[in-house]
C-alpha cells in the first residue's frame, strides 16, 4: 500500500510540473521586436496599478486595469499590453496574466 501512495504522489507531482510548464509562455525574440515596434507606434496611456499588485511576470492584473490588444497579424498567439511607470507589461488577454515585461 505504501508503494501505491508513493506512485500516486509521484504521478500527481509529474502532472503538476507538466501543467506549470505548459502555462509558461515564451515570446520569441522576433515576436518581441514586432510587439515592441507596435507599442512604440501605438502608445497606450500610462496606468497606475493598485499598491497590492506587483509588476512581475506571473501577476494577474485586476479587471479594473484596461489592457490594449496588440493587433499585429504576424504574432500568434494574441497578446495585450499595458504601460505602467516606465515599463510595458505584455499580457495574456484571456487570463490577464503578465507574461513579459519590456523596459
Secondary structure, 3 states (H helix, E strand, C coil): CHHHHHHHHHHHHHHHHHHHHHHCCCCCHHHHHHHHHHHHHCCCCEECCCCCCCCCCCCECCCCCCCEECCCCCCCCCCEEEEECCEEEEEECCCCEEEEEEC
